[in-house]
């Protein structure tokens, strides 16, 4: 009888630890709301909207000066029935979010372009919105061909300091990524 009580307590502690770590990991998320290709002059641009939520630990790391690096990946391919898809265009954009303590501003770097924000939620809103990212030229398209587009945005955990990642279940909190979204866009040359 005494052993049963100890086993029950151990099981309760195990389940509490397991589910509380799952809740912590769920606090950080990236969810793709929309993605579309739009013709602009002689090219196509990508517009996407991502819902990004940071956990308290990630917000704390940013406020302490750690930079978070995100990767936006887009690919356009021509599907083939009996062979590998033909890759038409692949674009990768790196975006960095950090906090500058002296100016007390959050900095968002997209390539060579830098924006500054007073509040973190403003920086996250700008990070969440991808607009007019040139992904390919119209001259790369073949008339009458069907195409498949894919989009992915993720946190680049390889560029995070090891001190932030910790060990075991804590590292899952830093695994932020949208689901890979694939669609067949209607494209005109």
Backbone torsions as a table, in degrees:
resi	resn	phi	psi	omega
1	UNK	NA	-41.6	178.6
2	UNK	-64.8	-37.9	179.1
3	UNK	-66.7	-35.8	178.7
4	UNK	-63.3	-40.5	178.7
5	UNK	-64.9	-40.7	179.6
6	UNK	-66.5	-40.2	178.3
7	UNK	-65.0	-41.9	177.6
8	UNK	-61.1	-41.9	178.7
9	UNK	-64.8	-42.2	179.0
10	UNK	-63.3	-42.4	177.8
11	UNK	-63.3	-40.3	178.7
12	UNK	-63.6	-43.7	178.8
13	UNK	-63.2	-43.8	179.7
14	UNK	-60.9	-48.9	-179.5
15	UNK	-65.1	-38.0	177.7
16	UNK	-62.8	-45.9	179.5
17	UNK	-64.0	-41.8	-178.4
18	UNK	-65.1	-48.5	-176.9
19	UNK	-74.6	-30.8	177.3
20	UNK	-70.0	-34.4	176.4
21	UNK	-70.3	-33.5	177.3
22	UNK	-67.1	-36.6	177.7
23	UNK	-67.1	-41.5	177.6
24	UNK	-60.7	-43.3	-179.2
25	UNK	-67.1	-30.3	-177.8
26	UNK	-76.8	-12.2	-179.5
27	UNK	-67.5	-28.0	177.3
28	UNK	-99.4	130.2	-179.1
29	UNK	-154.1	155.7	173.0
30	UNK	-134.9	122.4	-178.6
31	UNK	-130.9	124.0	179.6
32	UNK	-75.2	123.6	177.3
33	UNK	-90.3	-44.9	-178.9
34	UNK	-158.1	153.7	174.2
35	UNK	-150.5	135.7	-179.8
36	UNK	-150.5	154.6	173.7
37	UNK	-104.7	138.1	-177.6
38	UNK	-133.2	133.5	177.8
39	UNK	-71.8	134.2	179.1
40	UNK	-145.6	108.6	-175.5
41	UNK	58.7	-119.9	-178.3
42	UNK	-102.5	20.8	-177.0
43	UNK	-139.3	174.3	171.5
44	UNK	-116.4	139.7	178.8
45	UNK	-117.7	152.9	179.2
46	UNK	-100.7	131.7	171.3
47	UNK	-122.0	128.3	-179.6
48	UNK	-144.4	154.5	178.2
49	UNK	-130.2	123.1	-176.8
50	UNK	-120.7	134.3	175.3
51	UNK	-90.3	113.2	-176.9
52	UNK	-114.4	129.8	175.8
53	UNK	-129.2	129.4	178.3
54	UNK	-102.3	144.9	173.4
55	UNK	-76.2	169.1	178.7
56	UNK	-61.9	-35.7	-179.8
57	UNK	-66.4	-39.2	179.2
58	UNK	-70.1	-42.4	177.2
59	UNK	-61.6	-39.3	177.9
60	UNK	-64.2	-41.7	179.2
61	UNK	-63.2	-41.0	178.3
62	UNK	-63.6	-45.5	-177.9
63	UNK	-66.6	-19.8	176.6
64	UNK	-87.6	-0.2	174.1
65	UNK	103.4	2.4	176.9
66	UNK	-76.7	135.7	179.1
67	UNK	-89.6	137.3	174.0
68	UNK	-105.0	129.3	-178.9
69	UNK	-110.3	128.0	179.9
70	UNK	-114.3	149.5	177.7
71	UNK	-120.8	128.5	174.7
72	UNK	-108.4	122.6	-177.2
73	UNK	-119.0	131.3	175.2
74	UNK	-130.8	141.0	176.9
75	UNK	-141.5	138.1	173.8
76	UNK	-118.4	128.9	-178.1
77	UNK	-136.5	157.2	174.3
78	UNK	-105.2	109.6	-176.4
79	UNK	-66.4	137.2	176.8
80	UNK	-115.8	143.0	-174.7
81	UNK	-73.3	-44.9	-173.2
82	UNK	-114.0	13.1	-177.8
83	UNK	-148.8	179.9	178.0
84	UNK	-66.8	152.4	176.5
85	UNK	-64.2	143.2	175.1
86	UNK	-82.1	121.8	178.9
87	UNK	-79.6	121.4	-179.1
88	UNK	-92.8	-48.0	-178.4
89	UNK	-152.0	141.1	173.1
90	UNK	-133.1	125.7	-179.6
91	UNK	-126.6	133.1	176.0
92	UNK	-125.3	127.6	177.1
93	UNK	-118.9	133.6	177.7
94	UNK	-102.3	132.3	179.8
95	UNK	-127.6	133.7	-177.9
96	UNK	-120.0	134.2	177.0
97	UNK	-119.5	125.9	-179.6
98	UNK	-147.1	172.5	178.2
99	UNK	-119.7	130.2	177.7
100	UNK	-102.5	110.7	-172.2
101	UNK	-67.4	-37.4	-178.0
102	UNK	-65.9	-42.8	179.9
103	UNK	-90.0	-9.1	-178.3
104	UNK	55.5	47.6	179.8
105	UNK	-133.7	150.9	174.5
106	UNK	-92.1	131.2	-176.8
107	UNK	-109.5	133.7	177.8
108	UNK	-121.4	118.0	-178.5
109	UNK	-109.0	121.0	172.6
110	UNK	-117.6	100.3	-175.8
111	UNK	63.0	-118.9	-180.0
112	UNK	-93.2	-8.3	-176.4
113	UNK	-90.4	130.4	179.1
114	UNK	-122.1	134.9	174.8
115	UNK	-123.4	149.2	177.9
116	UNK	-121.8	146.5	-177.1
117	UNK	-136.5	146.6	179.0
118	UNK	-78.6	-36.4	-177.0
119	UNK	-115.9	149.8	-179.5
120	UNK	-65.0	-39.1	-178.8
121	UNK	-63.6	-30.7	175.2
122	UNK	-66.9	-41.4	178.6
123	UNK	-65.6	-39.2	179.0
124	UNK	-65.9	-39.5	177.3
125	UNK	-60.2	-42.9	179.3
126	UNK	-69.2	-39.0	177.0
127	UNK	-62.3	-34.7	-177.0
128	UNK	-71.9	-19.9	-175.0
129	UNK	-107.1	115.7	176.5
130	UNK	-105.6	117.1	-177.4
131	UNK	-133.4	137.4	175.7
132	UNK	54.6	42.3	174.1
133	UNK	-83.9	111.2	-177.8
134	UNK	-67.6	125.0	-175.6
135	UNK	-115.4	-28.9	175.2
136	UNK	-167.2	162.2	178.1
137	UNK	-91.8	153.0	177.5
138	UNK	-64.1	-27.4	-179.2
139	UNK	-66.5	-15.8	178.7
140	UNK	-80.1	-10.0	-176.3
141	UNK	-89.9	149.4	173.5
142	UNK	-105.8	137.2	-179.1
143	UNK	-65.2	132.8	177.2
144	UNK	80.6	2.6	-178.5
145	UNK	-87.6	143.6	174.9
146	UNK	-91.7	145.1	-177.2
147	UNK	-130.1	156.0	176.8
148	UNK	-124.7	126.3	178.7
149	UNK	-109.3	147.7	176.0
150	UNK	-139.2	147.7	-176.6
151	UNK	-135.5	141.3	176.2
152	UNK	-151.6	137.0	172.8
153	UNK	-127.7	134.8	-178.0
154	UNK	-150.1	159.2	173.1
155	UNK	-81.5	129.9	179.8
156	UNK	-82.2	93.9	-176.9
157	UNK	-72.6	-16.3	178.3
158	UNK	-68.2	-23.9	-179.5
159	UNK	-94.5	1.6	177.5
160	UNK	-81.5	142.5	174.9
161	UNK	-64.5	145.7	-178.8
162	UNK	-61.1	-28.1	179.9
163	UNK	-64.4	-28.5	178.9
164	UNK	-77.2	-33.5	-173.6
165	UNK	-71.6	-35.1	-178.1
166	UNK	67.6	-152.3	-178.7
167	UNK	-129.4	153.6	170.7
168	UNK	64.1	-125.1	-172.7
169	UNK	-69.1	-24.2	-179.1
170	UNK	-64.9	-32.1	-179.1
171	UNK	-63.5	-26.7	178.6
172	UNK	-63.4	-27.6	-179.9
173	UNK	-63.5	-25.7	-177.8
174	UNK	-92.7	-1.8	179.1
175	UNK	-87.2	87.6	-179.7
176	UNK	-111.1	127.9	179.4
177	UNK	-161.1	145.4	170.8
178	UNK	-77.6	164.5	170.8
179	UNK	-72.1	148.7	176.5
180	UNK	-69.9	121.6	-177.5
181	UNK	-104.1	124.9	178.4
182	UNK	-122.0	139.5	177.7
183	UNK	-151.8	164.0	178.3
184	UNK	-106.4	98.2	-177.7
185	UNK	-76.5	154.2	173.2
186	UNK	-92.9	112.5	-174.5
187	UNK	-118.9	142.1	177.9
188	UNK	-123.0	136.9	-178.8
189	UNK	-73.6	NA	NA
